[in-house]
Amino acid sequence: MLYLFAAAGAFLAINVLSLMIAGWRIWPHLGPQPRTMHRPPVSVVIPLCGLEKFSRETLESAFRLDWPDYEVIFCVADAKDAVIPLIREGRERYPAIPTKILVGDDLISANPKLNNCVKGWNAASHEWVVLADSNVLMPTDYLIRLMAAWRSDTGLVCSTPLGSRPYGFWAEVECSFLNAHQARWQYAGEALGFGFAQGKSMLWRKSMLNAHGGIQALASQIAEDAAATKLVRNLGLKVHLVSSPFEQPLGTRTFREVWARQCRWARLRRVTFPHFFSPEVLLGVMPPLLLSVIAAIVAGHSVLAIAGFVVSATYLPEIALAYRKNWHASPRSLIAMFTRDALLPIIWVRSWLAGSADWRGNRMLIGSDESRLETSAPRPLASTS
């Protein structure tokens, strides 16, 4: 019985410690950010596929960056994609920003986003290249914060997505996955020397990556961020994170969308980093809650009181982190966090089963030993005007 309480206490202590480390490492959202005097020319490569609720806002944010010399390269796989007219509108409103629109696809991997990025990487004019997802809302100091995180031992600078503007309960759950769970653990890991790349925003030195296989080297794993992590570590360098994550507005989400996305990400982590993924089943409130409830029943203590203590000790620090960092928080956040933690072990079990995942119309088959992409034949590369 005492062993059960001790084990539950250890889980709670690790949870609080990770929140403290993340709280120390992450700067507040929308607060003062680090500055850098190093401002070389930068190429920003953005792969796009279809229209989303915030597409106009996120796309235009790329034209408003506080940086003396940068170009934006938009990559679209299909010439009929509805996002292309939106890109042209943005280019017309910001004619001073050098902009390219590249259409076509290069099937170098099972990763459709990476395939879409190849032409943009090859067309990039500058030594510093950012690969940025289309749903990242770039603040004006986006490039400042990326460049400020670069150090002498850096091979790559990244940012996790910071969920914002959730509409509806399941978007709140998605927000709880992204912020005080995934971002918290990623920043805590980086602070302890275990930096992992995140594909949302990646700052590269083009010559460094080209010297080690180019962007095609990121096809060595089904997830380009996993390949980037392994490549950088093999070079004896580190993955560093920006001072504060960049925002990703969510809008509405359904249970099916949240489930599909989290299962896809979990399977990708399981395939690429199984030794780090395996302990994920121990995260969240469920392990300490289960141990404490069993111990309370055996000892004859109040199950309700013990459960209330465990829930409070788990979520009050998490909510405090969200408030201190100016992250999204609402009256539904506690229920969303508990729902997230209830899903975590189910998602973990599901991730060990082979299956397919949809990525914007592309079927990615993720198995135990191999992963591949089901798609159509390559589309020719062309530049649109």
DRENLUM-81008 format. One record per residue (C-alpha): residue number from 1; residue in one letter; x, y, z. Coordinates in steps of 0.05 Angstrom, whole numbers. Last residue first. Example, Ala and Ser with C-alpha at 12.3 -4.5 7.8 and 13.67 -1.06 7.14 Angstrom:
REM residues 2
r k:2; r:s; east:273; north:-21; up:143
r k:1; r:a; east:246; north:-90; up:156
This chain:
REM residues 385
r k:385; r:s; east:56; north:682; up:-1241
r k:384; r:t; east:58; north:608; up:-1228
r k:383; r:s; east:122; north:568; up:-1229
r k:382; r:a; east:120; north:497; up:-1253
r k:381; r:l; east:142; north:428; up:-1229
r k:380; r:p; east:108; north:368; up:-1260
r k:379; r:r; east:60; north:327; up:-1218
r k:378; r:p; east:85; north:260; up:-1192
r k:377; r:a; east:37; north:201; up:-1201
r k:376; r:s; east:-21; north:193; up:-1152
r k:375; r:t; east:-18; north:177; up:-1079
r k:374; r:e; east:-10; north:121; up:-1029
r k:373; r:l; east:49; north:136; up:-984
r k:372; r:r; east:94; north:87; up:-948
r k:371; r:s; east:115; north:65; up:-880
r k:370; r:e; east:155; north:4; up:-861
r k:369; r:d; east:173; north:-40; up:-802
r k:368; r:s; east:116; north:-34; up:-752
r k:367; r:g; east:67; north:-2; up:-798
r k:366; r:i; east:46; north:68; up:-819
r k:365; r:l; east:10; north:73; up:-885
r k:364; r:m; east:1; north:146; up:-903
r k:363; r:r; east:-61; north:159; up:-945
r k:362; r:n; east:-58; north:228; up:-978
r k:361; r:g; east:-121; north:270; up:-981
r k:360; r:r; east:-99; north:322; up:-931
r k:359; r:w; east:-58; north:274; up:-889
r k:358; r:d; east:-100; north:212; up:-877
r k:357; r:a; east:-72; north:158; up:-833
r k:356; r:s; east:-63; north:84; up:-845
r k:355; r:g; east:-54; north:26; up:-797
r k:354; r:a; east:-5; north:-16; up:-759
r k:353; r:l; east:-22; north:-25; up:-685
r k:352; r:w; east:26; north:1; up:-633
r k:351; r:s; east:-5; north:71; up:-638
r k:350; r:r; east:-73; north:45; up:-615
r k:349; r:v; east:-45; north:27; up:-546
r k:348; r:w; east:-15; north:97; up:-538
r k:347; r:i; east:-80; north:130; up:-563
r k:346; r:i; east:-119; north:92; up:-509
r k:345; r:p; east:-67; north:110; up:-456
r k:344; r:l; east:-72; north:185; up:-475
r k:343; r:l; east:-148; north:190; up:-483
r k:342; r:a; east:-163; north:196; up:-409
r k:341; r:d; east:-107; north:247; up:-403
r k:340; r:r; east:-138; north:289; up:-458
r k:339; r:t; east:-207; north:285; up:-426
r k:338; r:f; east:-176; north:308; up:-360
r k:337; r:m; east:-143; north:366; up:-394
r k:336; r:a; east:-208; north:385; up:-431
r k:335; r:i; east:-247; north:382; up:-365
r k:334; r:l; east:-196; north:429; up:-333
r k:333; r:s; east:-195; north:476; up:-393
r k:332; r:r; east:-270; north:485; up:-396
r k:331; r:p; east:-270; north:548; up:-354
r k:330; r:s; east:-219; north:577; up:-402
r k:329; r:a; east:-144; north:580; up:-413
r k:328; r:h; east:-105; north:598; up:-476
r k:327; r:w; east:-32; north:613; up:-463
r k:326; r:n; east:-8; north:677; up:-430
r k:325; r:k; east:54; north:643; up:-402
r k:324; r:r; east:35; north:653; up:-329
r k:323; r:y; east:-37; north:632; up:-342
r k:322; r:a; east:-18; north:567; up:-379
r k:321; r:l; east:34; north:549; up:-326
r k:320; r:a; east:-18; north:560; up:-270
r k:319; r:i; east:-66; north:514; up:-306
r k:318; r:e; east:-13; north:460; up:-308
r k:317; r:p; east:5; north:471; up:-235
r k:316; r:l; east:-69; north:464; up:-216
r k:315; r:y; east:-77; north:403; up:-260
r k:314; r:t; east:-36; north:347; up:-228
r k:313; r:a; east:-37; north:365; up:-154
r k:312; r:s; east:-112; north:380; up:-160
r k:311; r:v; east:-127; north:314; up:-194
r k:310; r:v; east:-85; north:275; up:-143
r k:309; r:f; east:-118; north:311; up:-84
r k:308; r:g; east:-188; north:300; up:-110
r k:307; r:a; east:-173; north:226; up:-121
r k:306; r:i; east:-149; north:219; up:-49
r k:305; r:a; east:-210; north:255; up:-22
r k:304; r:l; east:-259; north:215; up:-64
r k:303; r:v; east:-226; north:148; up:-47
r k:302; r:s; east:-231; north:163; up:27
r k:301; r:h; east:-182; north:117; up:63
r k:300; r:g; east:-194; north:43; up:77
r k:299; r:a; east:-121; north:25; up:66
r k:298; r:v; east:-136; north:-23; up:8
r k:297; r:i; east:-186; north:25; up:-24
r k:296; r:a; east:-140; north:84; up:-16
r k:295; r:a; east:-81; north:45; up:-46
r k:294; r:i; east:-123; north:26; up:-107
r k:293; r:v; east:-147; north:98; up:-115
r k:292; r:s; east:-76; north:124; up:-108
r k:291; r:l; east:-48; north:77; up:-160
r k:290; r:l; east:-103; north:93; up:-210
r k:289; r:l; east:-96; north:168; up:-200
r k:288; r:p; east:-21; north:166; up:-205
r k:287; r:p; east:-24; north:128; up:-271
r k:286; r:m; east:-84; north:165; up:-300
r k:285; r:v; east:-63; north:238; up:-289
r k:284; r:g; east:-18; north:246; up:-349
r k:283; r:l; east:44; north:210; up:-372
r k:282; r:l; east:58; north:136; up:-359
r k:281; r:v; east:36; north:113; up:-428
r k:280; r:e; east:90; north:159; up:-456
r k:279; r:p; east:143; north:111; up:-430
r k:278; r:s; east:145; north:74; up:-497
r k:277; r:f; east:155; north:136; up:-540
r k:276; r:f; east:227; north:151; up:-522
r k:275; r:h; east:250; north:80; up:-538
r k:274; r:p; east:205; north:77; up:-599
r k:273; r:f; east:233; north:140; up:-631
r k:272; r:t; east:215; north:138; up:-706
r k:271; r:v; east:159; north:86; up:-709
r k:270; r:r; east:128; north:103; up:-641
r k:269; r:r; east:133; north:178; up:-654
r k:268; r:l; east:99; north:169; up:-721
r k:267; r:r; east:45; north:125; up:-689
r k:266; r:a; east:33; north:179; up:-636
r k:265; r:w; east:28; north:234; up:-688
r k:264; r:r; east:-23; north:195; up:-728
r k:263; r:c; east:-63; north:176; up:-666
r k:262; r:q; east:-64; north:249; up:-644
r k:261; r:r; east:-87; north:273; up:-712
r k:260; r:a; east:-141; north:220; up:-720
r k:259; r:w; east:-169; north:229; up:-650
r k:258; r:v; east:-171; north:304; up:-655
r k:257; r:e; east:-205; north:302; up:-722
r k:256; r:r; east:-255; north:249; up:-701
r k:255; r:f; east:-272; north:287; up:-637
r k:254; r:t; east:-288; north:348; up:-679
r k:253; r:r; east:-248; north:412; up:-682
r k:252; r:t; east:-268; north:484; up:-691
r k:251; r:g; east:-219; north:542; up:-696
r k:250; r:l; east:-148; north:522; up:-683
r k:249; r:p; east:-103; north:583; up:-687
r k:248; r:q; east:-30; north:561; up:-687
r k:247; r:e; east:15; north:608; up:-647
r k:246; r:f; east:90; north:606; up:-645
r k:245; r:p; east:124; north:576; up:-584
r k:244; r:s; east:165; north:620; up:-537
r k:243; r:s; east:241; north:627; up:-531
r k:242; r:v; east:252; north:588; up:-595
r k:241; r:l; east:274; north:515; up:-589
r k:240; r:h; east:342; north:485; up:-599
r k:239; r:v; east:362; north:420; up:-634
r k:238; r:k; east:434; north:402; up:-620
r k:237; r:l; east:498; north:386; up:-657
r k:236; r:g; east:544; north:325; up:-657
r k:235; r:l; east:531; north:313; up:-731
r k:234; r:n; east:492; north:249; up:-714
r k:233; r:r; east:448; north:292; up:-669
r k:232; r:v; east:430; north:338; up:-726
r k:231; r:l; east:412; north:280; up:-772
r k:230; r:k; east:371; north:244; up:-719
r k:229; r:t; east:330; north:306; up:-703
r k:228; r:a; east:320; north:324; up:-776
r k:227; r:a; east:296; north:253; up:-792
r k:226; r:a; east:246; north:257; up:-735
r k:225; r:d; east:223; north:326; up:-759
r k:224; r:e; east:215; north:300; up:-830
r k:223; r:a; east:167; north:245; up:-808
r k:222; r:i; east:169; north:181; up:-850
r k:221; r:q; east:244; north:176; up:-836
r k:220; r:s; east:302; north:177; up:-885
r k:219; r:a; east:263; north:229; up:-925
r k:218; r:l; east:297; north:285; up:-887
r k:217; r:a; east:361; north:269; up:-925
r k:216; r:q; east:326; north:291; up:-989
r k:215; r:i; east:329; north:362; up:-962
r k:214; r:g; east:403; north:361; up:-975
r k:213; r:g; east:445; north:298; up:-966
r k:212; r:h; east:495; north:320; up:-913
r k:211; r:a; east:530; north:379; up:-946
r k:210; r:n; east:462; north:405; up:-968
r k:209; r:l; east:439; north:408; up:-895
r k:208; r:m; east:499; north:449; up:-874
r k:207; r:s; east:498; north:494; up:-936
r k:206; r:k; east:424; north:510; up:-925
r k:205; r:r; east:431; north:532; up:-853
r k:204; r:w; east:365; north:511; up:-825
r k:203; r:l; east:308; north:543; up:-786
r k:202; r:m; east:249; north:496; up:-775
r k:201; r:s; east:178; north:518; up:-760
r k:200; r:k; east:119; north:469; up:-754
r k:199; r:g; east:163; north:408; up:-765
r k:198; r:q; east:184; north:399; up:-693
r k:197; r:a; east:255; north:377; up:-678
r k:196; r:f; east:271; north:343; up:-613
r k:195; r:g; east:319; north:370; up:-560
r k:194; r:f; east:342; north:322; up:-507
r k:193; r:g; east:392; north:364; up:-468
r k:192; r:l; east:353; north:374; up:-404
r k:191; r:a; east:326; north:442; up:-426
r k:190; r:e; east:306; north:409; up:-492
r k:189; r:g; east:267; north:356; up:-455
r k:188; r:a; east:230; north:407; up:-413
r k:187; r:y; east:214; north:446; up:-476
r k:186; r:q; east:186; north:384; up:-510
r k:185; r:w; east:148; north:361; up:-447
r k:184; r:r; east:113; north:428; up:-438
r k:183; r:a; east:99; north:438; up:-512
r k:182; r:q; east:66; north:370; up:-515
r k:181; r:h; east:25; north:375; up:-451
r k:180; r:a; east:14; north:447; up:-429
r k:179; r:n; east:4; north:469; up:-500
r k:178; r:l; east:-12; north:421; up:-556
r k:177; r:f; east:-54; north:368; up:-522
r k:176; r:s; east:-93; north:419; up:-480
r k:175; r:c; east:-107; north:459; up:-544
r k:174; r:e; east:-133; north:396; up:-578
r k:173; r:v; east:-179; north:385; up:-519
r k:172; r:e; east:-204; north:457; up:-524
r k:171; r:a; east:-216; north:445; up:-599
r k:170; r:w; east:-257; north:386; up:-577
r k:169; r:f; east:-300; north:431; up:-532
r k:168; r:g; east:-317; north:484; up:-582
r k:167; r:y; east:-280; north:540; up:-617
r k:166; r:p; east:-206; north:540; up:-599
r k:165; r:r; east:-172; north:608; up:-610
r k:164; r:s; east:-101; north:586; up:-593
r k:163; r:g; east:-56; north:525; up:-595
r k:162; r:l; east:19; north:539; up:-589
r k:161; r:p; east:55; north:498; up:-642
r k:160; r:t; east:125; north:474; up:-624
r k:159; r:s; east:182; north:516; up:-650
r k:158; r:c; east:247; north:497; up:-683
r k:157; r:v; east:321; north:515; up:-689
r k:156; r:l; east:369; north:467; up:-722
r k:155; r:g; east:442; north:448; up:-719
r k:154; r:t; east:460; north:490; up:-659
r k:153; r:d; east:526; north:483; up:-621
r k:152; r:s; east:548; north:556; up:-631
r k:151; r:r; east:478; north:581; up:-616
r k:150; r:w; east:415; north:597; up:-656
r k:149; r:a; east:356; north:617; up:-611
r k:148; r:a; east:361; north:690; up:-631
r k:147; r:m; east:352; north:671; up:-705
r k:146; r:l; east:285; north:639; up:-692
r k:145; r:r; east:261; north:695; up:-648
r k:144; r:i; east:282; north:749; up:-697
r k:143; r:l; east:251; north:710; up:-755
r k:142; r:y; east:183; north:710; up:-722
r k:141; r:d; east:188; north:781; up:-695
r k:140; r:t; east:126; north:804; up:-734
r k:139; r:p; east:88; north:745; up:-706
r k:138; r:m; east:78; north:686; up:-753
r k:137; r:l; east:11; north:650; up:-747
r k:136; r:v; east:32; north:579; up:-765
r k:135; r:n; east:-22; north:543; up:-806
r k:134; r:s; east:19; north:541; up:-871
r k:133; r:d; east:75; north:501; up:-839
r k:132; r:a; east:144; north:534; up:-840
r k:131; r:l; east:210; north:511; up:-869
r k:130; r:v; east:258; north:568; up:-854
r k:129; r:v; east:321; north:575; up:-896
r k:128; r:w; east:386; north:612; up:-880
r k:127; r:e; east:437; north:610; up:-936
r k:126; r:h; east:393; north:648; up:-984
r k:125; r:s; east:363; north:641; up:-1054
r k:124; r:a; east:314; north:585; up:-1039
r k:123; r:a; east:294; north:550; up:-1105
r k:122; r:n; east:319; north:481; up:-1084
r k:121; r:w; east:285; north:486; up:-1016
r k:120; r:g; east:220; north:509; up:-1049
r k:119; r:k; east:222; north:452; up:-1099
r k:118; r:v; east:232; north:401; up:-1044
r k:117; r:c; east:178; north:428; up:-998
r k:116; r:n; east:118; north:392; up:-1029
r k:115; r:n; east:152; north:324; up:-1021
r k:114; r:l; east:165; north:341; up:-948
r k:113; r:k; east:92; north:356; up:-937
r k:112; r:p; east:71; north:292; up:-972
r k:111; r:n; east:115; north:247; up:-928
r k:110; r:a; east:123; north:177; up:-956
r k:109; r:s; east:186; north:201; up:-991
r k:108; r:i; east:219; north:230; up:-1053
r k:107; r:l; east:155; north:242; up:-1092
r k:106; r:d; east:171; north:311; up:-1119
r k:105; r:d; east:108; north:352; up:-1130
r k:104; r:g; east:88; north:413; up:-1171
r k:103; r:v; east:71; north:487; up:-1164
r k:102; r:l; east:119; north:541; up:-1141
r k:101; r:i; east:95; north:610; up:-1121
r k:100; r:k; east:153; north:658; up:-1109
r k:99; r:t; east:153; north:722; up:-1069
r k:98; r:p; east:201; north:779; up:-1058
r k:97; r:i; east:167; north:825; up:-1007
r k:96; r:a; east:157; north:896; up:-1033
r k:95; r:p; east:94; north:877; up:-1071
r k:94; r:y; east:55; north:866; up:-1006
r k:93; r:r; east:-19; north:873; up:-1025
r k:92; r:e; east:-7; north:840; up:-1093
r k:91; r:r; east:31; north:782; up:-1061
r k:90; r:g; east:-26; north:771; up:-1012
r k:89; r:e; east:-77; north:768; up:-1067
r k:88; r:r; east:-33; north:720; up:-1106
r k:87; r:i; east:-29; north:674; up:-1045
r k:86; r:l; east:-105; north:674; up:-1038
r k:85; r:p; east:-112; north:657; up:-1112
r k:84; r:i; east:-66; north:597; up:-1100
r k:83; r:v; east:-104; north:569; up:-1040
r k:82; r:a; east:-158; north:537; up:-1082
r k:81; r:d; east:-110; north:484; up:-1108
r k:80; r:k; east:-117; north:474; up:-1183
r k:79; r:a; east:-42; north:475; up:-1196
r k:78; r:d; east:-34; north:418; up:-1146
r k:77; r:a; east:29; north:409; up:-1103
r k:76; r:v; east:33; north:479; up:-1076
r k:75; r:c; east:97; north:511; up:-1049
r k:74; r:f; east:99; north:584; up:-1028
r k:73; r:i; east:168; north:616; up:-1027
r k:72; r:v; east:175; north:679; up:-984
r k:71; r:e; east:237; north:722; up:-990
r k:70; r:y; east:275; north:758; up:-935
r k:69; r:d; east:317; north:820; up:-926
r k:68; r:p; east:309; north:872; up:-871
r k:67; r:w; east:267; north:831; up:-822
r k:66; r:d; east:206; north:851; up:-782
r k:65; r:l; east:158; north:802; up:-815
r k:64; r:r; east:93; north:826; up:-847
r k:63; r:f; east:89; north:784; up:-910
r k:62; r:a; east:88; north:717; up:-874
r k:61; r:s; east:30; north:741; up:-831
r k:60; r:e; east:-11; north:745; up:-895
r k:59; r:l; east:-12; north:670; up:-901
r k:58; r:t; east:-33; north:659; up:-829
r k:57; r:e; east:-90; north:709; up:-834
r k:56; r:r; east:-116; north:686; up:-901
r k:55; r:s; east:-111; north:612; up:-882
r k:54; r:f; east:-148; north:620; up:-816
r k:53; r:k; east:-207; north:576; up:-832
r k:52; r:e; east:-168; north:529; up:-877
r k:51; r:l; east:-158; north:527; up:-952
r k:50; r:g; east:-123; north:472; up:-990
r k:49; r:c; east:-51; north:447; up:-988
r k:48; r:l; east:6; north:494; up:-973
r k:47; r:p; east:81; north:486; up:-964
r k:46; r:i; east:116; north:549; up:-937
r k:45; r:v; east:189; north:563; up:-951
r k:44; r:v; east:218; north:625; up:-917
r k:43; r:s; east:285; north:646; up:-947
r k:42; r:v; east:328; north:689; up:-902
r k:41; r:p; east:379; north:745; up:-913
r k:40; r:p; east:425; north:756; up:-853
r k:39; r:r; east:401; north:791; up:-790
r k:38; r:h; east:450; north:780; up:-733
r k:37; r:m; east:435; north:837; up:-684
r k:36; r:t; east:388; north:793; up:-646
r k:35; r:r; east:332; north:808; up:-597
r k:34; r:p; east:300; north:764; up:-544
r k:33; r:q; east:225; north:770; up:-533
r k:32; r:p; east:183; north:816; up:-490
r k:31; r:g; east:115; north:784; up:-476
r k:30; r:l; east:63; north:761; up:-527
r k:29; r:h; east:70; north:690; up:-501
r k:28; r:p; east:110; north:687; up:-437
r k:27; r:w; east:181; north:659; up:-443
r k:26; r:i; east:191; north:584; up:-439
r k:25; r:r; east:251; north:553; up:-403
r k:24; r:w; east:233; north:567; up:-330
r k:23; r:g; east:161; north:547; up:-339
r k:22; r:a; east:183; north:485; up:-378
r k:21; r:i; east:228; north:465; up:-321
r k:20; r:m; east:174; north:478; up:-269
r k:19; r:l; east:122; north:440; up:-310
r k:18; r:s; east:170; north:381; up:-317
r k:17; r:l; east:182; north:382; up:-241
r k:16; r:v; east:107; north:383; up:-227
r k:15; r:n; east:95; north:321; up:-270
r k:14; r:i; east:156; north:285; up:-242
r k:13; r:a; east:131; north:299; up:-171
r k:12; r:l; east:62; north:273; up:-188
r k:11; r:f; east:90; north:208; up:-216
r k:10; r:a; east:135; north:200; up:-155
r k:9; r:g; east:75; north:211; up:-109
r k:8; r:a; east:36; north:157; up:-144
r k:7; r:a; east:95; north:109; up:-136
r k:6; r:a; east:100; north:127; up:-62
r k:5; r:f; east:25; north:117; up:-52
r k:4; r:l; east:30; north:49; up:-85
r k:3; r:y; east:91; north:30; up:-45
r k:2; r:l; east:55; north:49; up:19
r k:1; r:m; east:0; north:0; up:0
